[in-house]
Amino acid sequence: MAGILERFGDIMSANINALLSKAEGKNRVKLAEQYVIKAKSDFAEVKQALATVLTAEKKAQAAYEKELKDTIGLQEAAEHAVQAGDDAGALKILERLEREQAEVDAAKTAWDAARVTADKARKMHNKLAADIRVLESQKNQIVVNDAVAKAQETTNKMASGSLSADVTSKMAQLNQSAADALLNAESVAELNEEPRDETDDLVAKYTTNSAAAQDKLAELKAKLGK
């Protein structure tokens, strides 16, 4: 267990950002993901080792409780022997109880030691689990930062890749050429129109189209003495 804990400690004590500072682009994200996967794999081994410690604590507790139960049974048996007037039997039981009590004390000591180790293991597990979450968060931040950096690079390329002066000049020339072509087409269309006869305008001007208009004209001339 010491070996795996030492290796895991080395991983968690390292600064992932410092380790990844020299990596670039996809390599940075890939390295971060591999780093987290390795840490989780090692943590799984740590959990197995810690589970063994917790199991040992439970076994030690069970052994102590069994020994304690046995001594309680012997104590009751000794009391019953005395009540029955069997002092010799009671003495033998008490002698055995004394031996059993030594085993109870040893079992209690073993359980206490196992319990201390188990408490440390639980605290270690919680600490390592928290470290894994921090590591995962760091990895996620690296992924986000990398995505933002890529987006910024794309934006920068788009900005720096704007039309050059030469391209802009050519576009202006094309626009001017299109405008000239439009004016030329309009001129050609104007020339293609049939010439207008001015006589038609005079006819339209002085020709009346109704009897009412003629009557009005005659009335007006009479009034004016024309």
PyMOL CGO cylinders between C-alpha atoms (Angstrom):
from pymol import cmd
from pymol.cgo import CYLINDER

trace = [
    CYLINDER, 0.00, 0.00, 0.00, 2.84, 2.39, 0.78, 0.3, 1, 1, 1, 1, 1, 1,
    CYLINDER, 2.84, 2.39, 0.78, 4.08, 2.24, -2.80, 0.3, 1, 1, 1, 1, 1, 1,
    CYLINDER, 4.08, 2.24, -2.80, 0.76, 3.12, -4.40, 0.3, 1, 1, 1, 1, 1, 1,
    CYLINDER, 0.76, 3.12, -4.40, 0.15, 5.90, -1.86, 0.3, 1, 1, 1, 1, 1, 1,
    CYLINDER, 0.15, 5.90, -1.86, 3.58, 7.36, -2.54, 0.3, 1, 1, 1, 1, 1, 1,
    CYLINDER, 3.58, 7.36, -2.54, 2.99, 7.28, -6.31, 0.3, 1, 1, 1, 1, 1, 1,
    CYLINDER, 2.99, 7.28, -6.31, -0.44, 8.83, -5.93, 0.3, 1, 1, 1, 1, 1, 1,
    CYLINDER, -0.44, 8.83, -5.93, 0.99, 11.47, -3.63, 0.3, 1, 1, 1, 1, 1, 1,
    CYLINDER, 0.99, 11.47, -3.63, 3.56, 12.40, -6.26, 0.3, 1, 1, 1, 1, 1, 1,
    CYLINDER, 3.56, 12.40, -6.26, 0.81, 12.81, -8.82, 0.3, 1, 1, 1, 1, 1, 1,
    CYLINDER, 0.81, 12.81, -8.82, -1.40, 14.93, -6.61, 0.3, 1, 1, 1, 1, 1, 1,
    CYLINDER, -1.40, 14.93, -6.61, 1.42, 17.09, -5.25, 0.3, 1, 1, 1, 1, 1, 1,
    CYLINDER, 1.42, 17.09, -5.25, 2.41, 18.07, -8.79, 0.3, 1, 1, 1, 1, 1, 1,
    CYLINDER, 2.41, 18.07, -8.79, 0.89, 21.16, -10.33, 0.3, 1, 1, 1, 1, 1, 1,
    CYLINDER, 0.89, 21.16, -10.33, -0.93, 20.01, -13.44, 0.3, 1, 1, 1, 1, 1, 1,
    CYLINDER, -0.93, 20.01, -13.44, -0.88, 23.50, -14.93, 0.3, 1, 1, 1, 1, 1, 1,
    CYLINDER, -0.88, 23.50, -14.93, 2.89, 23.69, -14.50, 0.3, 1, 1, 1, 1, 1, 1,
    CYLINDER, 2.89, 23.69, -14.50, 3.32, 20.26, -16.06, 0.3, 1, 1, 1, 1, 1, 1,
    CYLINDER, 3.32, 20.26, -16.06, 1.18, 21.21, -19.02, 0.3, 1, 1, 1, 1, 1, 1,
    CYLINDER, 1.18, 21.21, -19.02, 2.55, 24.73, -19.50, 0.3, 1, 1, 1, 1, 1, 1,
    CYLINDER, 2.55, 24.73, -19.50, 5.00, 23.57, -22.17, 0.3, 1, 1, 1, 1, 1, 1,
    CYLINDER, 5.00, 23.57, -22.17, 2.41, 21.56, -24.07, 0.3, 1, 1, 1, 1, 1, 1,
    CYLINDER, 2.41, 21.56, -24.07, 0.53, 23.24, -26.87, 0.3, 1, 1, 1, 1, 1, 1,
    CYLINDER, 0.53, 23.24, -26.87, -2.76, 22.85, -28.69, 0.3, 1, 1, 1, 1, 1, 1,
    CYLINDER, -2.76, 22.85, -28.69, -4.22, 19.36, -28.87, 0.3, 1, 1, 1, 1, 1, 1,
    CYLINDER, -4.22, 19.36, -28.87, -1.23, 17.97, -26.99, 0.3, 1, 1, 1, 1, 1, 1,
    CYLINDER, -1.23, 17.97, -26.99, -2.11, 20.08, -23.95, 0.3, 1, 1, 1, 1, 1, 1,
    CYLINDER, -2.11, 20.08, -23.95, -5.69, 18.81, -23.77, 0.3, 1, 1, 1, 1, 1, 1,
    CYLINDER, -5.69, 18.81, -23.77, -4.65, 15.23, -24.52, 0.3, 1, 1, 1, 1, 1, 1,
    CYLINDER, -4.65, 15.23, -24.52, -1.96, 15.31, -21.84, 0.3, 1, 1, 1, 1, 1, 1,
    CYLINDER, -1.96, 15.31, -21.84, -4.42, 16.73, -19.29, 0.3, 1, 1, 1, 1, 1, 1,
    CYLINDER, -4.42, 16.73, -19.29, -6.93, 13.97, -20.02, 0.3, 1, 1, 1, 1, 1, 1,
    CYLINDER, -6.93, 13.97, -20.02, -4.24, 11.27, -19.78, 0.3, 1, 1, 1, 1, 1, 1,
    CYLINDER, -4.24, 11.27, -19.78, -3.07, 12.79, -16.51, 0.3, 1, 1, 1, 1, 1, 1,
    CYLINDER, -3.07, 12.79, -16.51, -6.56, 12.60, -15.00, 0.3, 1, 1, 1, 1, 1, 1,
    CYLINDER, -6.56, 12.60, -15.00, -7.09, 9.05, -16.28, 0.3, 1, 1, 1, 1, 1, 1,
    CYLINDER, -7.09, 9.05, -16.28, -3.79, 7.95, -14.68, 0.3, 1, 1, 1, 1, 1, 1,
    CYLINDER, -3.79, 7.95, -14.68, -4.67, 9.63, -11.38, 0.3, 1, 1, 1, 1, 1, 1,
    CYLINDER, -4.67, 9.63, -11.38, -8.10, 7.95, -11.33, 0.3, 1, 1, 1, 1, 1, 1,
    CYLINDER, -8.10, 7.95, -11.33, -6.51, 4.60, -12.09, 0.3, 1, 1, 1, 1, 1, 1,
    CYLINDER, -6.51, 4.60, -12.09, -4.05, 4.98, -9.24, 0.3, 1, 1, 1, 1, 1, 1,
    CYLINDER, -4.05, 4.98, -9.24, -6.83, 6.19, -6.96, 0.3, 1, 1, 1, 1, 1, 1,
    CYLINDER, -6.83, 6.19, -6.96, -8.75, 3.00, -7.71, 0.3, 1, 1, 1, 1, 1, 1,
    CYLINDER, -8.75, 3.00, -7.71, -5.74, 1.01, -6.47, 0.3, 1, 1, 1, 1, 1, 1,
    CYLINDER, -5.74, 1.01, -6.47, -5.56, 3.23, -3.39, 0.3, 1, 1, 1, 1, 1, 1,
    CYLINDER, -5.56, 3.23, -3.39, -9.22, 2.55, -2.67, 0.3, 1, 1, 1, 1, 1, 1,
    CYLINDER, -9.22, 2.55, -2.67, -8.59, -1.18, -2.85, 0.3, 1, 1, 1, 1, 1, 1,
    CYLINDER, -8.59, -1.18, -2.85, -5.75, -0.83, -0.38, 0.3, 1, 1, 1, 1, 1, 1,
    CYLINDER, -5.75, -0.83, -0.38, -7.87, 1.33, 1.92, 0.3, 1, 1, 1, 1, 1, 1,
    CYLINDER, -7.87, 1.33, 1.92, -10.70, -1.19, 1.69, 0.3, 1, 1, 1, 1, 1, 1,
    CYLINDER, -10.70, -1.19, 1.69, -8.29, -3.82, 3.01, 0.3, 1, 1, 1, 1, 1, 1,
    CYLINDER, -8.29, -3.82, 3.01, -7.50, -1.58, 5.98, 0.3, 1, 1, 1, 1, 1, 1,
    CYLINDER, -7.50, -1.58, 5.98, -11.19, -1.07, 6.74, 0.3, 1, 1, 1, 1, 1, 1,
    CYLINDER, -11.19, -1.07, 6.74, -11.81, -4.80, 6.47, 0.3, 1, 1, 1, 1, 1, 1,
    CYLINDER, -11.81, -4.80, 6.47, -9.00, -5.43, 8.95, 0.3, 1, 1, 1, 1, 1, 1,
    CYLINDER, -9.00, -5.43, 8.95, -10.64, -3.00, 11.37, 0.3, 1, 1, 1, 1, 1, 1,
    CYLINDER, -10.64, -3.00, 11.37, -13.97, -4.82, 11.12, 0.3, 1, 1, 1, 1, 1, 1,
    CYLINDER, -13.97, -4.82, 11.12, -12.30, -8.18, 11.72, 0.3, 1, 1, 1, 1, 1, 1,
    CYLINDER, -12.30, -8.18, 11.72, -10.43, -6.82, 14.73, 0.3, 1, 1, 1, 1, 1, 1,
    CYLINDER, -10.43, -6.82, 14.73, -13.66, -5.43, 16.14, 0.3, 1, 1, 1, 1, 1, 1,
    CYLINDER, -13.66, -5.43, 16.14, -15.44, -8.74, 15.60, 0.3, 1, 1, 1, 1, 1, 1,
    CYLINDER, -15.44, -8.74, 15.60, -12.58, -10.64, 17.32, 0.3, 1, 1, 1, 1, 1, 1,
    CYLINDER, -12.58, -10.64, 17.32, -12.69, -8.30, 20.31, 0.3, 1, 1, 1, 1, 1, 1,
    CYLINDER, -12.69, -8.30, 20.31, -16.46, -8.56, 20.66, 0.3, 1, 1, 1, 1, 1, 1,
    CYLINDER, -16.46, -8.56, 20.66, -16.24, -12.37, 20.52, 0.3, 1, 1, 1, 1, 1, 1,
    CYLINDER, -16.24, -12.37, 20.52, -13.57, -12.47, 23.23, 0.3, 1, 1, 1, 1, 1, 1,
    CYLINDER, -13.57, -12.47, 23.23, -15.58, -10.05, 25.33, 0.3, 1, 1, 1, 1, 1, 1,
    CYLINDER, -15.58, -10.05, 25.33, -18.70, -12.14, 24.95, 0.3, 1, 1, 1, 1, 1, 1,
    CYLINDER, -18.70, -12.14, 24.95, -16.77, -15.24, 26.03, 0.3, 1, 1, 1, 1, 1, 1,
    CYLINDER, -16.77, -15.24, 26.03, -15.55, -13.51, 29.20, 0.3, 1, 1, 1, 1, 1, 1,
    CYLINDER, -15.55, -13.51, 29.20, -19.05, -12.37, 30.03, 0.3, 1, 1, 1, 1, 1, 1,
    CYLINDER, -19.05, -12.37, 30.03, -20.23, -15.97, 29.69, 0.3, 1, 1, 1, 1, 1, 1,
    CYLINDER, -20.23, -15.97, 29.69, -17.42, -17.20, 31.97, 0.3, 1, 1, 1, 1, 1, 1,
    CYLINDER, -17.42, -17.20, 31.97, -18.23, -14.51, 34.54, 0.3, 1, 1, 1, 1, 1, 1,
    CYLINDER, -18.23, -14.51, 34.54, -21.87, -15.60, 34.62, 0.3, 1, 1, 1, 1, 1, 1,
    CYLINDER, -21.87, -15.60, 34.62, -20.83, -19.25, 34.88, 0.3, 1, 1, 1, 1, 1, 1,
    CYLINDER, -20.83, -19.25, 34.88, -18.57, -18.49, 37.85, 0.3, 1, 1, 1, 1, 1, 1,
    CYLINDER, -18.57, -18.49, 37.85, -21.42, -16.65, 39.60, 0.3, 1, 1, 1, 1, 1, 1,
    CYLINDER, -21.42, -16.65, 39.60, -23.75, -19.60, 39.05, 0.3, 1, 1, 1, 1, 1, 1,
    CYLINDER, -23.75, -19.60, 39.05, -21.11, -21.99, 40.45, 0.3, 1, 1, 1, 1, 1, 1,
    CYLINDER, -21.11, -21.99, 40.45, -20.76, -19.91, 43.60, 0.3, 1, 1, 1, 1, 1, 1,
    CYLINDER, -20.76, -19.91, 43.60, -24.53, -19.77, 44.01, 0.3, 1, 1, 1, 1, 1, 1,
    CYLINDER, -24.53, -19.77, 44.01, -24.61, -23.53, 43.66, 0.3, 1, 1, 1, 1, 1, 1,
    CYLINDER, -24.61, -23.53, 43.66, -21.94, -23.89, 46.38, 0.3, 1, 1, 1, 1, 1, 1,
    CYLINDER, -21.94, -23.89, 46.38, -19.37, -25.24, 43.93, 0.3, 1, 1, 1, 1, 1, 1,
    CYLINDER, -19.37, -25.24, 43.93, -16.42, -23.14, 44.95, 0.3, 1, 1, 1, 1, 1, 1,
    CYLINDER, -16.42, -23.14, 44.95, -13.91, -25.47, 43.26, 0.3, 1, 1, 1, 1, 1, 1,
    CYLINDER, -13.91, -25.47, 43.26, -15.77, -25.23, 39.97, 0.3, 1, 1, 1, 1, 1, 1,
    CYLINDER, -15.77, -25.23, 39.97, -16.08, -21.47, 40.34, 0.3, 1, 1, 1, 1, 1, 1,
    CYLINDER, -16.08, -21.47, 40.34, -12.31, -21.24, 40.94, 0.3, 1, 1, 1, 1, 1, 1,
    CYLINDER, -12.31, -21.24, 40.94, -11.52, -23.14, 37.76, 0.3, 1, 1, 1, 1, 1, 1,
    CYLINDER, -11.52, -23.14, 37.76, -13.89, -20.94, 35.78, 0.3, 1, 1, 1, 1, 1, 1,
    CYLINDER, -13.89, -20.94, 35.78, -12.30, -17.80, 37.21, 0.3, 1, 1, 1, 1, 1, 1,
    CYLINDER, -12.30, -17.80, 37.21, -8.83, -19.07, 36.31, 0.3, 1, 1, 1, 1, 1, 1,
    CYLINDER, -8.83, -19.07, 36.31, -9.97, -19.55, 32.77, 0.3, 1, 1, 1, 1, 1, 1,
    CYLINDER, -9.97, -19.55, 32.77, -11.65, -16.16, 32.86, 0.3, 1, 1, 1, 1, 1, 1,
    CYLINDER, -11.65, -16.16, 32.86, -8.33, -14.62, 33.81, 0.3, 1, 1, 1, 1, 1, 1,
    CYLINDER, -8.33, -14.62, 33.81, -6.67, -16.19, 30.77, 0.3, 1, 1, 1, 1, 1, 1,
    CYLINDER, -6.67, -16.19, 30.77, -9.55, -15.11, 28.57, 0.3, 1, 1, 1, 1, 1, 1,
    CYLINDER, -9.55, -15.11, 28.57, -9.35, -11.57, 29.91, 0.3, 1, 1, 1, 1, 1, 1,
    CYLINDER, -9.35, -11.57, 29.91, -5.76, -11.37, 28.68, 0.3, 1, 1, 1, 1, 1, 1,
    CYLINDER, -5.76, -11.37, 28.68, -6.99, -12.32, 25.23, 0.3, 1, 1, 1, 1, 1, 1,
    CYLINDER, -6.99, -12.32, 25.23, -9.74, -9.71, 25.48, 0.3, 1, 1, 1, 1, 1, 1,
    CYLINDER, -9.74, -9.71, 25.48, -7.17, -7.04, 26.32, 0.3, 1, 1, 1, 1, 1, 1,
    CYLINDER, -7.17, -7.04, 26.32, -4.99, -8.11, 23.40, 0.3, 1, 1, 1, 1, 1, 1,
    CYLINDER, -4.99, -8.11, 23.40, -7.99, -8.11, 21.06, 0.3, 1, 1, 1, 1, 1, 1,
    CYLINDER, -7.99, -8.11, 21.06, -8.99, -4.66, 22.32, 0.3, 1, 1, 1, 1, 1, 1,
    CYLINDER, -8.99, -4.66, 22.32, -5.48, -3.34, 21.69, 0.3, 1, 1, 1, 1, 1, 1,
    CYLINDER, -5.48, -3.34, 21.69, -5.49, -4.79, 18.18, 0.3, 1, 1, 1, 1, 1, 1,
    CYLINDER, -5.49, -4.79, 18.18, -8.88, -3.29, 17.47, 0.3, 1, 1, 1, 1, 1, 1,
    CYLINDER, -8.88, -3.29, 17.47, -7.81, 0.13, 18.75, 0.3, 1, 1, 1, 1, 1, 1,
    CYLINDER, -7.81, 0.13, 18.75, -4.77, 0.07, 16.48, 0.3, 1, 1, 1, 1, 1, 1,
    CYLINDER, -4.77, 0.07, 16.48, -6.86, -1.07, 13.52, 0.3, 1, 1, 1, 1, 1, 1,
    CYLINDER, -6.86, -1.07, 13.52, -9.42, 1.63, 14.25, 0.3, 1, 1, 1, 1, 1, 1,
    CYLINDER, -9.42, 1.63, 14.25, -6.77, 4.36, 14.29, 0.3, 1, 1, 1, 1, 1, 1,
    CYLINDER, -6.77, 4.36, 14.29, -5.39, 3.10, 10.98, 0.3, 1, 1, 1, 1, 1, 1,
    CYLINDER, -5.39, 3.10, 10.98, -8.90, 2.91, 9.52, 0.3, 1, 1, 1, 1, 1, 1,
    CYLINDER, -8.90, 2.91, 9.52, -9.68, 6.48, 10.61, 0.3, 1, 1, 1, 1, 1, 1,
    CYLINDER, -9.68, 6.48, 10.61, -6.53, 7.66, 8.87, 0.3, 1, 1, 1, 1, 1, 1,
    CYLINDER, -6.53, 7.66, 8.87, -7.51, 5.64, 5.80, 0.3, 1, 1, 1, 1, 1, 1,
    CYLINDER, -7.51, 5.64, 5.80, -10.95, 7.26, 5.69, 0.3, 1, 1, 1, 1, 1, 1,
    CYLINDER, -10.95, 7.26, 5.69, -9.46, 10.73, 5.99, 0.3, 1, 1, 1, 1, 1, 1,
    CYLINDER, -9.46, 10.73, 5.99, -6.92, 9.86, 3.30, 0.3, 1, 1, 1, 1, 1, 1,
    CYLINDER, -6.92, 9.86, 3.30, -9.67, 8.57, 1.02, 0.3, 1, 1, 1, 1, 1, 1,
    CYLINDER, -9.67, 8.57, 1.02, -11.69, 11.77, 1.43, 0.3, 1, 1, 1, 1, 1, 1,
    CYLINDER, -11.69, 11.77, 1.43, -8.60, 13.89, 0.83, 0.3, 1, 1, 1, 1, 1, 1,
    CYLINDER, -8.60, 13.89, 0.83, -7.62, 11.97, -2.29, 0.3, 1, 1, 1, 1, 1, 1,
    CYLINDER, -7.62, 11.97, -2.29, -11.20, 12.06, -3.60, 0.3, 1, 1, 1, 1, 1, 1,
    CYLINDER, -11.20, 12.06, -3.60, -11.19, 15.83, -3.16, 0.3, 1, 1, 1, 1, 1, 1,
    CYLINDER, -11.19, 15.83, -3.16, -7.83, 16.04, -4.93, 0.3, 1, 1, 1, 1, 1, 1,
    CYLINDER, -7.83, 16.04, -4.93, -9.25, 14.04, -7.83, 0.3, 1, 1, 1, 1, 1, 1,
    CYLINDER, -9.25, 14.04, -7.83, -12.13, 16.49, -8.12, 0.3, 1, 1, 1, 1, 1, 1,
    CYLINDER, -12.13, 16.49, -8.12, -9.69, 19.41, -8.14, 0.3, 1, 1, 1, 1, 1, 1,
    CYLINDER, -9.69, 19.41, -8.14, -7.62, 17.67, -10.79, 0.3, 1, 1, 1, 1, 1, 1,
    CYLINDER, -7.62, 17.67, -10.79, -10.72, 17.03, -12.87, 0.3, 1, 1, 1, 1, 1, 1,
    CYLINDER, -10.72, 17.03, -12.87, -11.66, 20.69, -12.55, 0.3, 1, 1, 1, 1, 1, 1,
    CYLINDER, -11.66, 20.69, -12.55, -8.18, 21.75, -13.64, 0.3, 1, 1, 1, 1, 1, 1,
    CYLINDER, -8.18, 21.75, -13.64, -8.42, 19.46, -16.65, 0.3, 1, 1, 1, 1, 1, 1,
    CYLINDER, -8.42, 19.46, -16.65, -11.80, 20.88, -17.59, 0.3, 1, 1, 1, 1, 1, 1,
    CYLINDER, -11.80, 20.88, -17.59, -10.44, 24.41, -17.28, 0.3, 1, 1, 1, 1, 1, 1,
    CYLINDER, -10.44, 24.41, -17.28, -7.56, 23.50, -19.57, 0.3, 1, 1, 1, 1, 1, 1,
    CYLINDER, -7.56, 23.50, -19.57, -10.02, 22.15, -22.14, 0.3, 1, 1, 1, 1, 1, 1,
    CYLINDER, -10.02, 22.15, -22.14, -12.08, 25.35, -21.91, 0.3, 1, 1, 1, 1, 1, 1,
    CYLINDER, -12.08, 25.35, -21.91, -9.02, 27.58, -22.13, 0.3, 1, 1, 1, 1, 1, 1,
    CYLINDER, -9.02, 27.58, -22.13, -7.77, 25.64, -25.12, 0.3, 1, 1, 1, 1, 1, 1,
    CYLINDER, -7.77, 25.64, -25.12, -11.12, 26.03, -26.89, 0.3, 1, 1, 1, 1, 1, 1,
    CYLINDER, -11.12, 26.03, -26.89, -11.13, 29.76, -26.16, 0.3, 1, 1, 1, 1, 1, 1,
    CYLINDER, -11.13, 29.76, -26.16, -7.56, 30.06, -27.41, 0.3, 1, 1, 1, 1, 1, 1,
    CYLINDER, -7.56, 30.06, -27.41, -8.47, 28.26, -30.64, 0.3, 1, 1, 1, 1, 1, 1,
    CYLINDER, -8.47, 28.26, -30.64, -11.46, 30.51, -31.14, 0.3, 1, 1, 1, 1, 1, 1,
    CYLINDER, -11.46, 30.51, -31.14, -9.27, 33.55, -30.58, 0.3, 1, 1, 1, 1, 1, 1,
    CYLINDER, -9.27, 33.55, -30.58, -6.70, 32.26, -33.04, 0.3, 1, 1, 1, 1, 1, 1,
    CYLINDER, -6.70, 32.26, -33.04, -9.42, 31.76, -35.63, 0.3, 1, 1, 1, 1, 1, 1,
    CYLINDER, -9.42, 31.76, -35.63, -10.71, 35.29, -35.02, 0.3, 1, 1, 1, 1, 1, 1,
    CYLINDER, -10.71, 35.29, -35.02, -7.20, 36.68, -35.30, 0.3, 1, 1, 1, 1, 1, 1,
    CYLINDER, -7.20, 36.68, -35.30, -6.65, 34.86, -38.58, 0.3, 1, 1, 1, 1, 1, 1,
    CYLINDER, -6.65, 34.86, -38.58, -9.91, 36.17, -39.95, 0.3, 1, 1, 1, 1, 1, 1,
    CYLINDER, -9.91, 36.17, -39.95, -9.00, 39.69, -38.88, 0.3, 1, 1, 1, 1, 1, 1,
    CYLINDER, -9.00, 39.69, -38.88, -5.49, 39.52, -40.30, 0.3, 1, 1, 1, 1, 1, 1,
    CYLINDER, -5.49, 39.52, -40.30, -6.80, 37.86, -43.46, 0.3, 1, 1, 1, 1, 1, 1,
    CYLINDER, -6.80, 37.86, -43.46, -8.91, 40.87, -44.50, 0.3, 1, 1, 1, 1, 1, 1,
    CYLINDER, -8.91, 40.87, -44.50, -8.72, 42.05, -48.13, 0.3, 1, 1, 1, 1, 1, 1,
    CYLINDER, -8.72, 42.05, -48.13, -5.38, 43.46, -49.10, 0.3, 1, 1, 1, 1, 1, 1,
    CYLINDER, -5.38, 43.46, -49.10, -5.04, 46.87, -50.73, 0.3, 1, 1, 1, 1, 1, 1,
    CYLINDER, -5.04, 46.87, -50.73, -4.46, 45.20, -54.10, 0.3, 1, 1, 1, 1, 1, 1,
    CYLINDER, -4.46, 45.20, -54.10, -7.63, 43.13, -53.81, 0.3, 1, 1, 1, 1, 1, 1,
    CYLINDER, -7.63, 43.13, -53.81, -9.58, 46.16, -52.62, 0.3, 1, 1, 1, 1, 1, 1,
    CYLINDER, -9.58, 46.16, -52.62, -8.31, 48.17, -55.59, 0.3, 1, 1, 1, 1, 1, 1,
    CYLINDER, -8.31, 48.17, -55.59, -9.33, 45.45, -58.01, 0.3, 1, 1, 1, 1, 1, 1,
    CYLINDER, -9.33, 45.45, -58.01, -12.79, 45.28, -56.49, 0.3, 1, 1, 1, 1, 1, 1,
    CYLINDER, -12.79, 45.28, -56.49, -13.13, 49.06, -56.90, 0.3, 1, 1, 1, 1, 1, 1,
    CYLINDER, -13.13, 49.06, -56.90, -12.11, 48.74, -60.53, 0.3, 1, 1, 1, 1, 1, 1,
    CYLINDER, -12.11, 48.74, -60.53, -14.70, 46.01, -61.07, 0.3, 1, 1, 1, 1, 1, 1,
    CYLINDER, -14.70, 46.01, -61.07, -17.38, 48.15, -59.47, 0.3, 1, 1, 1, 1, 1, 1,
    CYLINDER, -17.38, 48.15, -59.47, -16.46, 51.10, -61.67, 0.3, 1, 1, 1, 1, 1, 1,
    CYLINDER, -16.46, 51.10, -61.67, -16.44, 48.91, -64.75, 0.3, 1, 1, 1, 1, 1, 1,
    CYLINDER, -16.44, 48.91, -64.75, -19.92, 47.64, -63.87, 0.3, 1, 1, 1, 1, 1, 1,
    CYLINDER, -19.92, 47.64, -63.87, -21.16, 51.20, -63.38, 0.3, 1, 1, 1, 1, 1, 1,
    CYLINDER, -21.16, 51.20, -63.38, -19.71, 52.25, -66.76, 0.3, 1, 1, 1, 1, 1, 1,
    CYLINDER, -19.71, 52.25, -66.76, -21.33, 49.27, -68.46, 0.3, 1, 1, 1, 1, 1, 1,
    CYLINDER, -21.33, 49.27, -68.46, -24.71, 50.23, -66.95, 0.3, 1, 1, 1, 1, 1, 1,
    CYLINDER, -24.71, 50.23, -66.95, -24.42, 53.83, -68.19, 0.3, 1, 1, 1, 1, 1, 1,
    CYLINDER, -24.42, 53.83, -68.19, -23.43, 52.59, -71.65, 0.3, 1, 1, 1, 1, 1, 1,
    CYLINDER, -23.43, 52.59, -71.65, -26.40, 50.26, -71.77, 0.3, 1, 1, 1, 1, 1, 1,
    CYLINDER, -26.40, 50.26, -71.77, -28.73, 53.08, -70.80, 0.3, 1, 1, 1, 1, 1, 1,
    CYLINDER, -28.73, 53.08, -70.80, -27.25, 55.28, -73.55, 0.3, 1, 1, 1, 1, 1, 1,
    CYLINDER, -27.25, 55.28, -73.55, -27.71, 52.55, -76.14, 0.3, 1, 1, 1, 1, 1, 1,
    CYLINDER, -27.71, 52.55, -76.14, -31.32, 52.07, -75.05, 0.3, 1, 1, 1, 1, 1, 1,
    CYLINDER, -31.32, 52.07, -75.05, -31.93, 55.79, -75.40, 0.3, 1, 1, 1, 1, 1, 1,
    CYLINDER, -31.93, 55.79, -75.40, -30.51, 55.80, -78.91, 0.3, 1, 1, 1, 1, 1, 1,
    CYLINDER, -30.51, 55.80, -78.91, -32.64, 52.83, -79.84, 0.3, 1, 1, 1, 1, 1, 1,
    CYLINDER, -32.64, 52.83, -79.84, -35.82, 54.74, -79.09, 0.3, 1, 1, 1, 1, 1, 1,
    CYLINDER, -35.82, 54.74, -79.09, -37.66, 56.12, -82.21, 0.3, 1, 1, 1, 1, 1, 1,
    CYLINDER, -37.66, 56.12, -82.21, -37.31, 59.91, -82.75, 0.3, 1, 1, 1, 1, 1, 1,
    CYLINDER, -37.31, 59.91, -82.75, -40.32, 61.87, -81.53, 0.3, 1, 1, 1, 1, 1, 1,
    CYLINDER, -40.32, 61.87, -81.53, -42.18, 63.98, -84.15, 0.3, 1, 1, 1, 1, 1, 1,
    CYLINDER, -42.18, 63.98, -84.15, -42.84, 67.44, -82.75, 0.3, 1, 1, 1, 1, 1, 1,
    CYLINDER, -42.84, 67.44, -82.75, -45.93, 67.70, -84.94, 0.3, 1, 1, 1, 1, 1, 1,
    CYLINDER, -45.93, 67.70, -84.94, -47.52, 65.03, -82.86, 0.3, 1, 1, 1, 1, 1, 1,
    CYLINDER, -47.52, 65.03, -82.86, -47.07, 67.24, -79.83, 0.3, 1, 1, 1, 1, 1, 1,
    CYLINDER, -47.07, 67.24, -79.83, -48.74, 70.20, -81.58, 0.3, 1, 1, 1, 1, 1, 1,
    CYLINDER, -48.74, 70.20, -81.58, -51.64, 68.07, -82.73, 0.3, 1, 1, 1, 1, 1, 1,
    CYLINDER, -51.64, 68.07, -82.73, -52.13, 66.80, -79.23, 0.3, 1, 1, 1, 1, 1, 1,
    CYLINDER, -52.13, 66.80, -79.23, -51.87, 70.33, -77.91, 0.3, 1, 1, 1, 1, 1, 1,
    CYLINDER, -51.87, 70.33, -77.91, -54.37, 72.02, -80.16, 0.3, 1, 1, 1, 1, 1, 1,
    CYLINDER, -54.37, 72.02, -80.16, -56.76, 69.24, -80.99, 0.3, 1, 1, 1, 1, 1, 1,
    CYLINDER, -56.76, 69.24, -80.99, -59.90, 69.02, -78.90, 0.3, 1, 1, 1, 1, 1, 1,
    CYLINDER, -59.90, 69.02, -78.90, -61.56, 65.73, -78.52, 0.3, 1, 1, 1, 1, 1, 1,
    CYLINDER, -61.56, 65.73, -78.52, -65.13, 66.68, -77.56, 0.3, 1, 1, 1, 1, 1, 1,
    CYLINDER, -65.13, 66.68, -77.56, -68.05, 68.86, -78.73, 0.3, 1, 1, 1, 1, 1, 1,
    CYLINDER, -68.05, 68.86, -78.73, -68.29, 70.36, -75.31, 0.3, 1, 1, 1, 1, 1, 1,
    CYLINDER, -68.29, 70.36, -75.31, -64.79, 71.71, -75.63, 0.3, 1, 1, 1, 1, 1, 1,
    CYLINDER, -64.79, 71.71, -75.63, -65.66, 73.24, -79.03, 0.3, 1, 1, 1, 1, 1, 1,
    CYLINDER, -65.66, 73.24, -79.03, -68.72, 74.94, -77.51, 0.3, 1, 1, 1, 1, 1, 1,
    CYLINDER, -68.72, 74.94, -77.51, -66.66, 76.30, -74.67, 0.3, 1, 1, 1, 1, 1, 1,
    CYLINDER, -66.66, 76.30, -74.67, -64.13, 77.67, -77.13, 0.3, 1, 1, 1, 1, 1, 1,
    CYLINDER, -64.13, 77.67, -77.13, -66.85, 79.40, -79.24, 0.3, 1, 1, 1, 1, 1, 1,
    CYLINDER, -66.85, 79.40, -79.24, -68.36, 80.90, -76.11, 0.3, 1, 1, 1, 1, 1, 1,
    CYLINDER, -68.36, 80.90, -76.11, -64.99, 82.16, -74.96, 0.3, 1, 1, 1, 1, 1, 1,
    CYLINDER, -64.99, 82.16, -74.96, -64.20, 83.76, -78.34, 0.3, 1, 1, 1, 1, 1, 1,
    CYLINDER, -64.20, 83.76, -78.34, -67.59, 85.50, -78.46, 0.3, 1, 1, 1, 1, 1, 1,
    CYLINDER, -67.59, 85.50, -78.46, -66.96, 86.94, -75.05, 0.3, 1, 1, 1, 1, 1, 1,
    CYLINDER, -66.96, 86.94, -75.05, -63.55, 88.15, -76.03, 0.3, 1, 1, 1, 1, 1, 1,
    CYLINDER, -63.55, 88.15, -76.03, -64.75, 89.49, -79.43, 0.3, 1, 1, 1, 1, 1, 1,
    CYLINDER, -64.75, 89.49, -79.43, -62.54, 87.17, -81.33, 0.3, 1, 1, 1, 1, 1, 1,
]
cmd.load_cgo(trace, "trace")
